[in-house]
Amino acid sequence: MANKKKKKPVLSPSVQLGLIALLIPIAITVYVLAFFAWRELQTLPIFEKLAQQKAIEEIQQNFDMNIPEQYIPIYVAAEEKYGVPWTLLAAHHRIETRFSSMKSLVSPAGAEGHLQVRP
């Protein structure tokens, strides 16, 4: 039988232990830096726009027809100014004029405009 030579480890156990002790703080530092870099990246306008788009899509699921996106900033501004939830304004607009898609914006009762308000 041939003599089997015992393979000598490339790194001695004390060197391996030293490398582990060195790599743990490096790994933690890299993780912390990546975490803060990701948090900073999320403040970029593209990420804010994606978050806003996701929120709009979630709200759109509650309507039988999509809210036209050009009206959403108007609803939100009205909510900020008057304290009426913008989704309530959108629902009212949808019921009264199907988001202003009807031919005439004047009702038989005399209400007129996008939200059918009496003059």
N, C-alpha and C positions, 0 to 999 in steps of 0.2 A: 504494500500500500504506500501510496505517496504521502509524504508528509504535508499535511495541510498547514499552510502558514497562516497565522492569525493576522487578519488585516489590522493594520495600525490606523486609528482614527485620524482624519485629516487635522482636526483641531482637538487639542487636549481638553478634558472636562473643565479645567479652570478657565480656559479661553472661551469655551462655549458659555459658561456661566457669566463671564464678563460681557460677552456680546448680548446676552439676554438682558442683563442689567442696563446695558447701554440702549438697546432697541426699545424697551418699554417706555421710557420717557420720550423718545423720539416719536413713537407711535401715538402717544397721548397728545403731544404737541401738534402733530399733523392732523389728528382728529379735531382738535379744538380750532385750529386755523381753518380747516375745511368747513366746520360748522359756522364760524363767523363769516367766512366768505360767502357761503350759501345764503345766510340771513341778509347779507348786504346785497347779493344779487337779486333777492326777492323784492327789493325796493325799486328795481329798475322799472321803467314804464311798461315794458313788454309783459312782465309778470303781473303787474297791477291790471293791465288790460285783460290778460287771460283770466284772472280771478273775477273781474267784473263780468266778462263774457260767460263764465260758468254760472255766476249768480243769476244772470239774465236768463240763461237756458233753464235753470231750475224753476224760475218764476213762470217762464213760458209754458211749462208743463201743466200749469193750473188753468190755462185758458184754452178754449176750444179753437181759437185762431191766434196766431202769433201777434204780439204787440209790435207795431212798426217801430223800429229802433230810433227813428228820427223824433218820436214823441217822448221817449223815455227821459231825455234830459229836461224836457219841459215839465213832465210830471214830478221829477225829483226836485227841480227848482221850486215848484209850487208847494211841495211838501215842506221844504226848508223854510219857505216864506210864511205859509199859512198853517202848517202843522197837520195837514190832512195826509194820510198815508198815500204814497204815490200809486200803490197797487189799487187802492180804492178809486182813485181818479182814472186809472187805466180801465178798470172794470166798468165804471160809469160811461166812459167814452166808448167802450166796446158795445154796451147795451144800447146807448142812445143812437149812435150813428155808425156802428161797426167800424170804428176807428176812421171816421170821416170818409168812408168808401161809398156812402149812399149818394144818389144823384142830387137830391135836394137836402140841404141842411136846415130846412124849415119844416116844422111839424104842422099837422092840421090844427093843433091847439095854439099855435103861434110861437112856440119855442123855436129858437134858432141858434145856429152856430154848431161848433164841433161837439159841445157838451149839452146842447139843447137847453139853453137858459132862456127864460122869458125876458123880453126887453123891458 
